[in-house]
Amino acid sequence: MSVYSTDFSDWTRQTAQLLREHRWHEIDLANLIDEVEDLGKSERRAIASQLTRLLLHLLKWQYQPQRRPDSWLDSITDARTQIDLAIQDSPSLRSYPAEQLEDCYCRARRQAATQTKLDISTFPETCQYLLDLVLLDGWLPKA
């Protein structure tokens, strides 16, 4: 059994050391490739997750104007910040929010219906928000 499957943290430490020492022939290449690919997936998943959270709170803001707690604003601001930070770290992901907008909106719409106890038909089937506005600091939809 390899260190990769028994102690991931130790495997990463050993792999980093092998890379530093240019000991290429000793590197667990197959697992290293998988992990590097997963890093990219993780970044994309993080953006999609934050975009879903952002859209969820924008929907709740728009369709429950009588509530609007500060925590929604905090969540909206934080989601925008996290998306921006991820794109700053990986500029090649700049177009990813646009690619994921409709899928994230569908998830946010279902979550909004569940959390607000409003019928899902209350929320438009497709995203009515422009992505530029969704990501714009301070922008909020009108009730």
ChimeraX commands (.cxc) that place a marker at each C-alpha (Angstrom):
marker #1 position 0.00,0.00,0.00 radius 0.5
marker #1 position 1.41,3.42,-0.93 radius 0.5
marker #1 position 1.85,6.42,1.35 radius 0.5
marker #1 position -0.63,8.23,-0.91 radius 0.5
marker #1 position -3.46,5.96,0.22 radius 0.5
marker #1 position -2.44,5.70,3.87 radius 0.5
marker #1 position -1.26,9.22,4.78 radius 0.5
marker #1 position -2.05,11.91,2.23 radius 0.5
marker #1 position -0.38,14.67,4.22 radius 0.5
marker #1 position 2.87,12.70,4.43 radius 0.5
marker #1 position 2.62,11.90,0.70 radius 0.5
marker #1 position 2.36,15.62,-0.15 radius 0.5
marker #1 position 5.33,16.43,2.07 radius 0.5
marker #1 position 7.43,13.65,0.51 radius 0.5
marker #1 position 6.40,14.61,-3.02 radius 0.5
marker #1 position 7.33,18.26,-2.45 radius 0.5
marker #1 position 10.72,17.18,-1.11 radius 0.5
marker #1 position 11.32,14.92,-4.13 radius 0.5
marker #1 position 10.43,17.80,-6.45 radius 0.5
marker #1 position 12.78,20.19,-4.63 radius 0.5
marker #1 position 15.59,17.67,-4.94 radius 0.5
marker #1 position 14.84,16.94,-8.62 radius 0.5
marker #1 position 14.43,13.25,-7.84 radius 0.5
marker #1 position 12.01,12.82,-10.75 radius 0.5
marker #1 position 12.24,9.03,-10.99 radius 0.5
marker #1 position 10.98,8.62,-7.39 radius 0.5
marker #1 position 7.86,10.78,-7.77 radius 0.5
marker #1 position 4.47,9.08,-7.66 radius 0.5
marker #1 position 3.59,10.64,-11.01 radius 0.5
marker #1 position 0.12,9.13,-11.53 radius 0.5
marker #1 position -1.19,10.42,-8.21 radius 0.5
marker #1 position 0.59,13.75,-8.62 radius 0.5
marker #1 position -1.14,14.28,-11.97 radius 0.5
marker #1 position -4.52,13.44,-10.42 radius 0.5
marker #1 position -3.93,15.89,-7.58 radius 0.5
marker #1 position -2.89,18.71,-9.90 radius 0.5
marker #1 position -6.01,18.15,-12.03 radius 0.5
marker #1 position -8.13,18.15,-8.88 radius 0.5
marker #1 position -6.70,21.53,-7.89 radius 0.5
marker #1 position -8.19,23.04,-11.04 radius 0.5
marker #1 position -11.51,21.37,-10.39 radius 0.5
marker #1 position -11.47,22.65,-6.84 radius 0.5
marker #1 position -11.02,26.24,-8.00 radius 0.5
marker #1 position -13.91,25.91,-10.44 radius 0.5
marker #1 position -16.11,24.27,-7.80 radius 0.5
marker #1 position -15.33,27.09,-5.37 radius 0.5
marker #1 position -16.40,29.73,-7.89 radius 0.5
marker #1 position -19.59,27.84,-8.71 radius 0.5
marker #1 position -20.39,27.40,-5.03 radius 0.5
marker #1 position -19.88,31.10,-4.29 radius 0.5
marker #1 position -21.90,32.12,-7.36 radius 0.5
marker #1 position -24.76,29.86,-6.23 radius 0.5
marker #1 position -24.62,31.38,-2.72 radius 0.5
marker #1 position -24.56,34.88,-4.19 radius 0.5
marker #1 position -27.55,34.23,-6.46 radius 0.5
marker #1 position -29.46,32.58,-3.60 radius 0.5
marker #1 position -29.10,35.64,-1.41 radius 0.5
marker #1 position -29.92,38.00,-4.26 radius 0.5
marker #1 position -33.13,36.05,-4.87 radius 0.5
marker #1 position -34.03,36.10,-1.18 radius 0.5
marker #1 position -33.25,39.83,-1.09 radius 0.5
marker #1 position -35.54,40.48,-4.04 radius 0.5
marker #1 position -38.41,38.18,-3.10 radius 0.5
marker #1 position -38.44,38.64,0.67 radius 0.5
marker #1 position -38.04,42.42,1.04 radius 0.5
marker #1 position -39.73,42.32,4.44 radius 0.5
marker #1 position -36.85,40.27,5.90 radius 0.5
marker #1 position -33.47,41.42,4.59 radius 0.5
marker #1 position -31.21,40.73,7.59 radius 0.5
marker #1 position -27.64,42.03,7.65 radius 0.5
marker #1 position -26.42,38.44,7.27 radius 0.5
marker #1 position -27.74,38.39,3.70 radius 0.5
marker #1 position -25.69,41.47,2.86 radius 0.5
marker #1 position -22.67,39.90,4.53 radius 0.5
marker #1 position -23.14,36.72,2.48 radius 0.5
marker #1 position -23.57,38.68,-0.77 radius 0.5
marker #1 position -20.45,40.74,-0.09 radius 0.5
marker #1 position -18.39,37.71,0.94 radius 0.5
marker #1 position -19.45,35.64,-2.09 radius 0.5
marker #1 position -18.45,38.47,-4.43 radius 0.5
marker #1 position -15.13,38.81,-2.65 radius 0.5
marker #1 position -14.42,35.07,-2.82 radius 0.5
marker #1 position -15.22,34.95,-6.56 radius 0.5
marker #1 position -13.00,37.97,-7.18 radius 0.5
marker #1 position -10.13,36.46,-5.17 radius 0.5
marker #1 position -10.39,33.15,-7.03 radius 0.5
marker #1 position -10.26,34.95,-10.37 radius 0.5
marker #1 position -7.32,37.10,-9.24 radius 0.5
marker #1 position -5.46,33.91,-8.31 radius 0.5
marker #1 position -6.42,32.21,-11.58 radius 0.5
marker #1 position -7.20,34.78,-14.29 radius 0.5
marker #1 position -7.90,31.97,-16.77 radius 0.5
marker #1 position -11.15,31.42,-14.82 radius 0.5
marker #1 position -12.46,34.92,-15.61 radius 0.5
marker #1 position -15.10,33.53,-18.00 radius 0.5
marker #1 position -16.10,30.67,-15.69 radius 0.5
marker #1 position -18.87,32.54,-13.82 radius 0.5
marker #1 position -20.56,33.34,-17.15 radius 0.5
marker #1 position -20.29,29.69,-18.18 radius 0.5
marker #1 position -21.88,28.58,-14.91 radius 0.5
marker #1 position -24.48,31.32,-14.40 radius 0.5
marker #1 position -27.54,29.35,-15.50 radius 0.5
marker #1 position -26.58,26.14,-13.67 radius 0.5
marker #1 position -25.80,28.07,-10.51 radius 0.5
marker #1 position -29.03,30.01,-10.85 radius 0.5
marker #1 position -31.04,26.78,-11.10 radius 0.5
marker #1 position -29.45,25.53,-7.88 radius 0.5
marker #1 position -29.97,28.90,-6.18 radius 0.5
marker #1 position -33.60,28.99,-7.32 radius 0.5
marker #1 position -34.31,25.57,-5.77 radius 0.5
marker #1 position -32.54,26.56,-2.57 radius 0.5
marker #1 position -34.40,29.87,-2.43 radius 0.5
marker #1 position -37.74,28.09,-2.74 radius 0.5
marker #1 position -36.79,25.71,0.07 radius 0.5
marker #1 position -35.39,28.38,2.39 radius 0.5
marker #1 position -38.13,30.97,1.85 radius 0.5
marker #1 position -40.99,28.45,1.73 radius 0.5
marker #1 position -42.18,30.27,-1.40 radius 0.5
marker #1 position -43.34,28.21,-4.37 radius 0.5
marker #1 position -40.53,27.66,-6.84 radius 0.5
marker #1 position -42.69,29.28,-9.54 radius 0.5
marker #1 position -42.26,32.56,-7.63 radius 0.5
marker #1 position -38.72,32.70,-8.98 radius 0.5
marker #1 position -38.09,33.08,-12.74 radius 0.5
marker #1 position -36.97,29.87,-14.46 radius 0.5
marker #1 position -33.95,31.59,-15.97 radius 0.5
marker #1 position -31.63,34.11,-14.40 radius 0.5
marker #1 position -32.89,37.64,-14.88 radius 0.5
marker #1 position -29.74,39.24,-13.51 radius 0.5
marker #1 position -26.86,40.38,-15.69 radius 0.5
marker #1 position -23.64,38.77,-14.52 radius 0.5
marker #1 position -21.84,42.13,-14.45 radius 0.5
marker #1 position -24.44,43.38,-11.96 radius 0.5
marker #1 position -24.40,40.17,-9.92 radius 0.5
marker #1 position -20.66,40.60,-9.39 radius 0.5
marker #1 position -20.78,44.37,-8.90 radius 0.5
marker #1 position -20.07,45.50,-5.34 radius 0.5
marker #1 position -23.10,47.16,-3.84 radius 0.5
marker #1 position -25.62,46.11,-6.49 radius 0.5
marker #1 position -28.87,44.64,-5.19 radius 0.5
marker #1 position -32.02,43.72,-7.10 radius 0.5
marker #1 position -35.18,45.70,-6.49 radius 0.5
marker #1 position -38.18,44.01,-4.88 radius 0.5
marker link #1:1,2 radius 0.2
marker link #1:2,3 radius 0.2
marker link #1:3,4 radius 0.2
marker link #1:4,5 radius 0.2
marker link #1:5,6 radius 0.2
marker link #1:6,7 radius 0.2
marker link #1:7,8 radius 0.2
marker link #1:8,9 radius 0.2
marker link #1:9,10 radius 0.2
marker link #1:10,11 radius 0.2
marker link #1:11,12 radius 0.2
marker link #1:12,13 radius 0.2
marker link #1:13,14 radius 0.2
marker link #1:14,15 radius 0.2
marker link #1:15,16 radius 0.2
marker link #1:16,17 radius 0.2
marker link #1:17,18 radius 0.2
marker link #1:18,19 radius 0.2
marker link #1:19,20 radius 0.2
marker link #1:20,21 radius 0.2
marker link #1:21,22 radius 0.2
marker link #1:22,23 radius 0.2
marker link #1:23,24 radius 0.2
marker link #1:24,25 radius 0.2
marker link #1:25,26 radius 0.2
marker link #1:26,27 radius 0.2
marker link #1:27,28 radius 0.2
marker link #1:28,29 radius 0.2
marker link #1:29,30 radius 0.2
marker link #1:30,31 radius 0.2
marker link #1:31,32 radius 0.2
marker link #1:32,33 radius 0.2
marker link #1:33,34 radius 0.2
marker link #1:34,35 radius 0.2
marker link #1:35,36 radius 0.2
marker link #1:36,37 radius 0.2
marker link #1:37,38 radius 0.2
marker link #1:38,39 radius 0.2
marker link #1:39,40 radius 0.2
marker link #1:40,41 radius 0.2
marker link #1:41,42 radius 0.2
marker link #1:42,43 radius 0.2
marker link #1:43,44 radius 0.2
marker link #1:44,45 radius 0.2
marker link #1:45,46 radius 0.2
marker link #1:46,47 radius 0.2
marker link #1:47,48 radius 0.2
marker link #1:48,49 radius 0.2
marker link #1:49,50 radius 0.2
marker link #1:50,51 radius 0.2
marker link #1:51,52 radius 0.2
marker link #1:52,53 radius 0.2
marker link #1:53,54 radius 0.2
marker link #1:54,55 radius 0.2
marker link #1:55,56 radius 0.2
marker link #1:56,57 radius 0.2
marker link #1:57,58 radius 0.2
marker link #1:58,59 radius 0.2
marker link #1:59,60 radius 0.2
marker link #1:60,61 radius 0.2
marker link #1:61,62 radius 0.2
marker link #1:62,63 radius 0.2
marker link #1:63,64 radius 0.2
marker link #1:64,65 radius 0.2
marker link #1:65,66 radius 0.2
marker link #1:66,67 radius 0.2
marker link #1:67,68 radius 0.2
marker link #1:68,69 radius 0.2
marker link #1:69,70 radius 0.2
marker link #1:70,71 radius 0.2
marker link #1:71,72 radius 0.2
marker link #1:72,73 radius 0.2
marker link #1:73,74 radius 0.2
marker link #1:74,75 radius 0.2
marker link #1:75,76 radius 0.2
marker link #1:76,77 radius 0.2
marker link #1:77,78 radius 0.2
marker link #1:78,79 radius 0.2
marker link #1:79,80 radius 0.2
marker link #1:80,81 radius 0.2
marker link #1:81,82 radius 0.2
marker link #1:82,83 radius 0.2
marker link #1:83,84 radius 0.2
marker link #1:84,85 radius 0.2
marker link #1:85,86 radius 0.2
marker link #1:86,87 radius 0.2
marker link #1:87,88 radius 0.2
marker link #1:88,89 radius 0.2
marker link #1:89,90 radius 0.2
marker link #1:90,91 radius 0.2
marker link #1:91,92 radius 0.2
marker link #1:92,93 radius 0.2
marker link #1:93,94 radius 0.2
marker link #1:94,95 radius 0.2
marker link #1:95,96 radius 0.2
marker link #1:96,97 radius 0.2
marker link #1:97,98 radius 0.2
marker link #1:98,99 radius 0.2
marker link #1:99,100 radius 0.2
marker link #1:100,101 radius 0.2
marker link #1:101,102 radius 0.2
marker link #1:102,103 radius 0.2
marker link #1:103,104 radius 0.2
marker link #1:104,105 radius 0.2
marker link #1:105,106 radius 0.2
marker link #1:106,107 radius 0.2
marker link #1:107,108 radius 0.2
marker link #1:108,109 radius 0.2
marker link #1:109,110 radius 0.2
marker link #1:110,111 radius 0.2
marker link #1:111,112 radius 0.2
marker link #1:112,113 radius 0.2
marker link #1:113,114 radius 0.2
marker link #1:114,115 radius 0.2
marker link #1:115,116 radius 0.2
marker link #1:116,117 radius 0.2
marker link #1:117,118 radius 0.2
marker link #1:118,119 radius 0.2
marker link #1:119,120 radius 0.2
marker link #1:120,121 radius 0.2
marker link #1:121,122 radius 0.2
marker link #1:122,123 radius 0.2
marker link #1:123,124 radius 0.2
marker link #1:124,125 radius 0.2
marker link #1:125,126 radius 0.2
marker link #1:126,127 radius 0.2
marker link #1:127,128 radius 0.2
marker link #1:128,129 radius 0.2
marker link #1:129,130 radius 0.2
marker link #1:130,131 radius 0.2
marker link #1:131,132 radius 0.2
marker link #1:132,133 radius 0.2
marker link #1:133,134 radius 0.2
marker link #1:134,135 radius 0.2
marker link #1:135,136 radius 0.2
marker link #1:136,137 radius 0.2
marker link #1:137,138 radius 0.2
marker link #1:138,139 radius 0.2
marker link #1:139,140 radius 0.2
marker link #1:140,141 radius 0.2
marker link #1:141,142 radius 0.2
marker link #1:142,143 radius 0.2
view
